[in-house]
Every structure is written in structure tokens, then in C-alpha cells.
Amino acid sequence: MDILNTTPRPLKISLPGGKVLRLGPKMTGQITAKAAEHEAVKKLLDEGVIEIVGDGGTKGVGGSVQDGGTGPSQGGPSGGGAMRRSGDR
């Protein structure tokens, strides 16, 4: 299901399982139905800070779920160029 950040400021929303959804101003993101029942999400819905806009048929824009894992930018070369060598050869 899609949620919309209705505020002009970025949000950091706590989700079940220790995950975090970061939403930019006026951006949408996706959460599961289980996450929609989480206390932090319910509180933001009641306050009108976020609203549910869809059932998740399309991919959201501007949100990212961060679970602490390593991504493509962490722990390895990322890109098509050759790496610069250093040290004795």
C-alpha cells in the first residue's frame, strides 16, 4: 500500500522489524499492510502527517526502506571504470 507525506518536511517513519522508511516532502512510499498496523504509522495517520493513497499497484517515489544491510555503494567497487592500483608493483 502507498503512503503520502503530506508535510513540507522529510519524515523518518519507524516500521516493524527495526526498519525505517524515509519520505521526502510530498513524496510517496510503499509499506506492507502489517506495517500500516504499527503504532508509529497509526499515530502519523491520526495526526494527518501521512495518508494512505493506494494499494501498492505502482512503485512509490522518494522513499527508501533501510534495514542496515549492505547496498551496492557499500563494500565493493561500483562502476564500470578500472580501479586505480597503488603500492609496490
Contacts in CASP RR format, 6 or more apart in sequence:
PFRMAT RR
TARGET T0000
AUTHOR 0000-0000-0000
METHOD contacts of the structure
MODEL  1
MDILNTTPRPLKISLPGGKVLRLGPKMTGQITAKAAEHEAVKKLLDEGVI
EIVGDGGTKGVGGSVQDGGTGPSQGGPSGGGAMRRSGDR
1 30 0 8 1.000
1 31 0 8 1.000
1 32 0 8 1.000
1 33 0 8 1.000
1 36 0 8 1.000
1 52 0 8 1.000
1 54 0 8 1.000
1 55 0 8 1.000
1 56 0 8 1.000
2 28 0 8 1.000
2 29 0 8 1.000
2 30 0 8 1.000
2 52 0 8 1.000
2 53 0 8 1.000
2 54 0 8 1.000
2 55 0 8 1.000
2 56 0 8 1.000
2 57 0 8 1.000
2 58 0 8 1.000
2 60 0 8 1.000
3 23 0 8 1.000
3 28 0 8 1.000
3 29 0 8 1.000
3 30 0 8 1.000
3 31 0 8 1.000
3 36 0 8 1.000
3 41 0 8 1.000
3 50 0 8 1.000
3 51 0 8 1.000
3 52 0 8 1.000
3 53 0 8 1.000
4 26 0 8 1.000
4 27 0 8 1.000
4 28 0 8 1.000
4 29 0 8 1.000
4 50 0 8 1.000
4 51 0 8 1.000
4 52 0 8 1.000
4 53 0 8 1.000
5 11 0 8 1.000
5 23 0 8 1.000
5 24 0 8 1.000
5 25 0 8 1.000
5 26 0 8 1.000
5 27 0 8 1.000
5 28 0 8 1.000
5 49 0 8 1.000
5 50 0 8 1.000
6 26 0 8 1.000
6 48 0 8 1.000
6 49 0 8 1.000
6 50 0 8 1.000
6 51 0 8 1.000
7 25 0 8 1.000
7 49 0 8 1.000
8 25 0 8 1.000
8 26 0 8 1.000
9 25 0 8 1.000
10 22 0 8 1.000
10 23 0 8 1.000
10 24 0 8 1.000
10 25 0 8 1.000
11 21 0 8 1.000
11 22 0 8 1.000
11 23 0 8 1.000
11 24 0 8 1.000
11 44 0 8 1.000
11 49 0 8 1.000
11 50 0 8 1.000
12 20 0 8 1.000
12 21 0 8 1.000
12 22 0 8 1.000
13 20 0 8 1.000
13 21 0 8 1.000
13 22 0 8 1.000
13 23 0 8 1.000
13 40 0 8 1.000
13 41 0 8 1.000
13 44 0 8 1.000
13 50 0 8 1.000
14 20 0 8 1.000
14 38 0 8 1.000
14 40 0 8 1.000
15 21 0 8 1.000
15 31 0 8 1.000
15 35 0 8 1.000
15 38 0 8 1.000
15 40 0 8 1.000
15 41 0 8 1.000
15 65 0 8 1.000
16 34 0 8 1.000
16 35 0 8 1.000
16 38 0 8 1.000
18 67 0 8 1.000
19 65 0 8 1.000
19 66 0 8 1.000
19 67 0 8 1.000
20 65 0 8 1.000
20 66 0 8 1.000
21 29 0 8 1.000
21 31 0 8 1.000
21 35 0 8 1.000
21 63 0 8 1.000
21 64 0 8 1.000
21 65 0 8 1.000
22 63 0 8 1.000
22 64 0 8 1.000
22 66 0 8 1.000
23 29 0 8 1.000
23 50 0 8 1.000
23 62 0 8 1.000
23 63 0 8 1.000
24 62 0 8 1.000
24 63 0 8 1.000
27 61 0 8 1.000
27 62 0 8 1.000
27 63 0 8 1.000
28 53 0 8 1.000
28 60 0 8 1.000
28 61 0 8 1.000
28 62 0 8 1.000
28 63 0 8 1.000
29 60 0 8 1.000
29 61 0 8 1.000
29 62 0 8 1.000
29 63 0 8 1.000
30 56 0 8 1.000
30 59 0 8 1.000
30 60 0 8 1.000
31 41 0 8 1.000
35 41 0 8 1.000
36 42 0 8 1.000
36 45 0 8 1.000
36 52 0 8 1.000
41 50 0 8 1.000
44 50 0 8 1.000
45 51 0 8 1.000
45 52 0 8 1.000
72 78 0 8 1.000
77 83 0 8 1.000
END
